[in-house]
Amino acid sequence: MTSVVGWDIGGANLKAARAEDGRIVAVTQQPCAPHLGLANVEQAIRAANAIMGPADIHAVTMTAELSDAFEDRLRGVASIAAIFTHEIDAPDIVFYAGAAGFVGKADVARAAPAIASANWRASAALVARGRAEALFMDMGSTTTDIVPIRGGVVAAFGEDDAARLACGELVYTGLLRGAPAAGLPLAPVDGQWTALVDEQFATMADVHRILDNIPPGADVAPSVDGRARTRDASRARLARIVGRDARDGAEGQWDALAAFFARAQMRRIEDQIALIASRDAFVSRAPIVGAGVGRGVIAAWARRTGREFHDFDEFIPTTPEARAAASDCAPACAVALLASETRDHK
């Protein structure tokens, strides 16, 4: 029986998935904050490894190299690879280098530009096997990937973060992190348009908590002010963005403000979909395939716009117990399954 653990090491969370004979059987997520010290990365790896157990292969993808813990992204890749190989005592460790496939430890420095933030491609590659025409959207806690699939292949225009940001395939907005007022000059409050306070008084978690869009088990990050992760506390945090206190308006008014911020977030994503569509990268009205902790938001948008929606877990073999978590942690599952195939073909 071939066992593979896939790792997706991010700047906010580390995700790991265990595959046995080409089937995902376990998934875990651990907080990981390299900007608070690289010991956080070490601790996250140890915690996940204790849950996942030993394996024939460990396959790693990452986005944490973008953290300001590192002088630049290439040093970030090298540092994360070094930490991982120190923490995981295993003979077969490979790193995902996007379209180039997997490389060994000795080739990390050479392949670092391709390794950096390539996790989206692994997930999209699996979707492309099951859907010749699709738009793959992975909304995580921080970002949303939008990947066109056409003719059974990943039809992405960009490879690295800079190119993907420019062509609309990477949007820096997610379910939990980021500012609700990002990109907005005004918001409606008490029947008037008001300017917004440029301080991090709230996050998108406050918006989606009020709207009940956060799935069970996902609401774990501390709030900006350290206060409770409740709807009432979230309303108070949103009120500060418009220079008010929660008592200055009714609950329904703050809920309406949250709904406004959620619609604005989705408009940002829709604008990038339009940009991708403008180069004829995917078939019009192609089915949406959703992944990530925020895929419920994507699914709701698909329903509102009359689009066919599929969950990522439809495209990978999993046990029933691991199915929901597999979609939350799509890249970790994807590299585990892809690496399992690589071993089987040797």
C-alpha positions in Angstrom: 0.0 0.0 0.0 1.5 3.3 -1.1 1.0 6.1 1.4 1.6 9.8 0.6 1.1 12.9 2.8 0.5 16.1 0.8 1.4 19.4 2.5 0.2 22.9 1.6 2.3 25.3 3.8 0.6 28.7 3.8 1.2 32.0 5.5 -1.9 31.6 7.8 -2.5 27.9 7.8 -0.8 24.6 7.1 -2.9 21.9 5.6 -2.0 18.2 5.2 -3.8 15.3 3.6 -3.0 11.6 3.7 -3.6 9.4 0.7 -3.5 5.6 0.8 -3.5 3.7 -2.5 -4.7 6.9 -4.3 -7.5 7.7 -1.8 -7.7 10.6 0.7 -8.2 9.1 4.1 -7.4 12.0 6.5 -7.0 15.7 6.4 -5.8 18.3 9.0 -5.3 22.0 9.2 -3.0 23.8 11.6 -2.4 27.5 12.2 0.9 28.7 10.7 2.2 32.2 11.0 5.7 32.6 9.8 5.6 36.3 10.1 5.4 35.8 13.9 8.5 33.6 13.8 9.6 30.5 11.9 9.1 28.4 15.0 5.4 28.7 14.1 6.1 26.8 10.9 8.1 24.1 12.8 5.3 23.7 15.3 2.6 23.4 12.6 4.6 20.8 10.7 5.1 18.8 13.9 1.4 19.0 14.9 0.2 17.9 11.4 2.9 15.1 11.2 1.7 13.7 14.5 -1.8 13.4 13.0 -0.9 12.2 9.5 1.8 9.6 10.6 4.6 8.2 8.6 4.3 7.8 4.8 6.3 6.5 1.8 6.3 10.0 0.2 5.8 13.5 1.5 4.8 16.0 -1.3 5.0 19.7 -0.5 3.5 22.8 -2.0 3.6 26.2 -0.5 2.5 29.9 -0.5 4.2 30.9 2.8 7.3 32.1 0.9 5.4 35.3 0.3 5.5 36.1 4.1 7.5 39.1 5.1 9.4 36.7 7.4 11.6 36.2 4.4 13.7 38.8 2.5 12.3 37.6 -0.8 10.2 34.8 -2.2 13.1 32.6 -3.4 14.7 32.7 0.0 11.3 31.9 1.5 11.0 28.7 -0.7 14.5 27.6 0.4 13.8 28.3 4.0 10.5 26.5 4.1 12.0 23.5 2.3 14.9 23.4 4.7 12.6 23.6 7.7 10.4 20.9 6.3 13.2 18.5 5.5 14.6 19.0 9.0 11.3 18.4 10.7 10.2 15.4 8.6 12.7 12.5 8.8 11.7 10.7 5.6 13.8 9.5 2.6 11.3 10.6 -0.1 10.3 14.3 0.0 9.3 16.1 -3.1 8.3 19.6 -3.9 5.6 20.6 -6.4 6.9 22.9 -9.1 3.7 23.5 -11.0 3.6 22.5 -14.7 7.1 21.0 -14.2 5.8 18.5 -11.7 7.7 17.3 -8.6 11.4 17.9 -7.8 13.6 16.5 -5.1 15.3 18.4 -2.3 18.5 18.8 -4.3 16.6 20.8 -7.0 14.7 23.2 -4.8 17.0 26.1 -5.3 16.9 25.7 -9.1 13.2 25.2 -9.2 12.3 27.8 -6.5 10.5 30.2 -8.9 8.2 27.4 -10.1 7.7 26.1 -6.6 6.6 29.4 -5.2 2.8 29.6 -4.8 2.1 26.8 -7.3 -0.5 25.1 -5.2 -3.5 26.3 -7.3 -2.3 24.3 -10.3 -2.3 21.0 -8.5 -6.0 21.3 -7.6 -6.9 22.6 -11.1 -5.1 19.7 -12.8 -7.3 17.2 -11.0 -10.5 19.1 -11.8 -9.4 19.2 -15.5 -9.4 15.4 -15.6 -13.1 15.3 -14.6 -14.4 18.4 -16.4 -13.2 19.4 -19.9 -14.8 22.8 -19.5 -15.0 24.5 -16.1 -14.0 27.5 -14.1 -12.3 26.4 -10.9 -12.6 28.8 -8.0 -10.8 28.2 -4.7 -11.8 30.7 -2.0 -9.6 30.2 1.0 -9.2 32.3 4.2 -7.1 35.0 2.4 -7.3 34.7 -1.4 -9.5 33.4 -4.2 -8.0 31.5 -7.2 -9.9 31.6 -10.5 -8.5 29.0 -12.9 -10.0 28.5 -16.4 -10.1 24.9 -17.7 -10.7 24.4 -21.4 -10.4 21.3 -23.5 -9.5 19.2 -20.5 -6.4 21.3 -19.7 -5.5 24.1 -17.3 -5.8 27.2 -19.4 -4.3 29.6 -16.9 -2.4 32.6 -18.4 -0.3 33.4 -15.3 2.1 31.1 -13.4 3.5 33.3 -10.6 1.7 35.6 -8.2 2.5 38.8 -10.1 1.2 37.5 -13.5 -1.9 35.9 -11.9 -2.8 39.1 -10.1 -2.4 41.0 -13.4 -4.6 38.7 -15.4 -7.3 38.2 -12.8 -6.5 34.6 -11.8 -5.6 35.5 -8.3 -7.7 37.9 -6.2 -6.6 38.9 -2.7 -9.9 38.5 -1.0 -11.0 35.5 1.0 -13.6 34.3 3.6 -11.8 35.3 6.8 -8.8 37.6 6.4 -8.5 41.0 4.6 -10.3 44.3 5.1 -14.0 44.5 4.3 -13.6 48.0 2.9 -10.7 47.1 0.5 -11.1 49.0 -2.7 -14.3 50.9 -1.5 -14.4 54.7 -1.2 -17.9 54.7 0.4 -20.5 52.6 2.2 -24.2 53.1 2.9 -25.1 53.8 6.5 -28.3 55.2 7.9 -29.5 56.3 4.5 -26.3 58.1 3.5 -23.1 57.3 1.7 -20.2 57.6 4.2 -16.4 57.6 3.8 -14.6 54.7 5.5 -12.0 54.7 8.2 -8.7 53.4 6.9 -7.8 51.2 9.9 -8.0 47.4 10.4 -10.9 47.5 12.7 -12.6 44.4 11.2 -11.9 41.5 8.8 -14.0 39.6 6.3 -14.6 37.0 9.1 -16.7 39.6 10.8 -18.7 40.1 7.6 -19.3 36.4 6.9 -19.9 35.6 10.6 -22.8 38.1 10.7 -24.1 36.5 7.5 -23.6 33.0 8.8 -21.3 32.0 5.9 -18.5 30.5 7.9 -18.7 26.7 8.0 -18.4 24.8 11.3 -14.8 24.5 12.6 -13.5 27.3 10.3 -14.0 30.3 12.6 -10.8 29.9 14.6 -8.6 32.9 13.9 -8.5 35.6 16.7 -10.5 38.8 16.0 -8.7 42.0 15.3 -9.5 43.5 18.7 -9.1 40.3 20.6 -12.8 40.3 21.6 -15.4 37.6 21.1 -16.1 35.9 17.7 -19.8 36.6 17.9 -22.3 38.4 15.7 -22.7 41.2 18.2 -18.9 41.7 18.5 -18.6 41.6 14.7 -21.3 44.3 14.4 -19.3 46.5 16.7 -16.1 46.0 14.7 -17.9 46.8 11.4 -19.4 49.9 13.0 -15.9 51.3 13.7 -15.2 51.2 10.0 -17.8 53.9 9.4 -16.9 55.9 12.5 -19.7 54.6 14.7 -20.5 52.4 17.6 -22.9 49.5 17.4 -25.4 51.3 19.6 -25.6 54.0 16.9 -27.7 51.7 14.7 -30.0 48.7 14.8 -28.8 45.2 14.3 -30.5 45.1 11.0 -28.5 48.1 9.8 -25.1 46.5 10.7 -26.3 43.3 9.0 -27.1 45.3 5.9 -23.6 46.8 6.0 -22.2 43.3 6.2 -24.2 42.3 3.2 -23.0 45.3 1.3 -19.3 44.4 2.0 -20.0 40.8 1.0 -21.6 41.9 -2.3 -18.6 44.2 -2.9 -16.2 41.3 -2.3 -18.1 39.2 -4.9 -18.1 42.1 -7.4 -14.3 42.2 -7.1 -14.2 38.5 -8.0 -16.8 38.9 -10.8 -14.7 41.6 -12.3 -11.8 39.3 -12.6 -13.9 36.6 -14.0 -15.0 39.1 -16.7 -11.3 39.9 -17.3 -10.5 36.2 -17.8 -13.5 35.7 -20.0 -12.4 38.7 -22.2 -9.5 36.6 -23.6 -11.9 33.6 -24.3 -10.1 31.4 -21.7 -13.2 29.4 -20.8 -16.5 28.4 -22.4 -19.3 30.8 -21.7 -21.5 29.5 -18.8 -18.9 26.8 -18.0 -19.7 24.9 -14.8 -18.2 26.3 -11.6 -16.1 24.0 -9.4 -15.6 25.3 -5.9 -13.0 24.5 -3.3 -11.7 26.1 -0.1 -13.3 27.1 3.1 -15.2 29.8 1.3 -16.7 27.6 -1.4 -20.1 28.1 0.1 -20.0 31.7 -0.9 -19.0 30.7 -4.4 -21.8 28.1 -4.5 -24.3 30.7 -3.5 -23.1 33.1 -6.2 -23.3 30.3 -8.8 -26.9 29.6 -7.8 -27.8 33.3 -8.0 -26.4 33.6 -11.4 -27.9 30.3 -12.7 -24.6 28.5 -13.1 -24.0 24.8 -12.6 -21.9 24.2 -9.4 -19.7 21.3 -8.4 -17.8 20.7 -5.2 -14.1 19.8 -5.5 -14.7 16.6 -3.6 -16.5 15.2 -6.6 -13.2 15.0 -8.5 -11.1 13.1 -6.0 -11.4 9.8 -4.3 -11.9 10.2 -0.5 -13.3 8.3 2.4 -16.7 9.7 3.6 -15.0 11.0 6.8 -12.4 13.0 4.9 -14.7 14.3 2.1 -15.7 17.8 3.5 -12.2 18.6 4.8 -10.7 17.5 1.4 -12.5 20.4 -0.3 -11.3 22.8 2.4 -7.7 21.7 1.8 -7.8 21.0 -1.9 -4.1 21.7 -2.8 -2.8 19.4 0.0 -5.1 16.6 -1.3 -4.1 17.3 -4.9 -0.3 17.0 -4.4 -0.9 13.9 -2.3 -2.8 12.2 -5.1 -0.5 13.5 -7.9 2.6 12.3 -6.0 0.9 8.9 -5.4 0.5 8.6 -9.2 4.1 9.5 -9.8 5.2 6.7 -7.5 2.8 4.2 -9.0 4.2 4.9 -12.5 7.8 4.3 -11.6 
